Amino acid sequence: MASENVRIMCPNLSCRKVLAVPAAARGKTVRCRNCGTNIKIPKASDASGSASTPRK
């Protein structure tokens, strides 16, 4: 069971908390538990600047 998490930083400048959300949340909107800001999680193809991850 290799369910990876997506790490994303809250865009709220007064929060900037790093969140770990399930990979299944890609393309959806989640809420920061620290400040309540809504964050759109990019789809896998949108993350062009991140390290490559092996696909199965």
WOHUHU-V230781 format. One record per run of one state. SS is the DSSP state (H for helix, E for strand, - for the rest). FROM is the first residue (numbers start at 1). LEN is the number of residues. If there is no record, write none. Layout:
ss: {SS	SS}
from: {FROM	FROM}
len: {LEN	LEN}
This chain:
ss: {-	E	-	E	H	-	E	-	E	-	H	-}
from: {1	5	10	18	23	26	29	32	38	41	44	47}
len: {4	5	8	5	3	3	3	6	3	3	3	10}
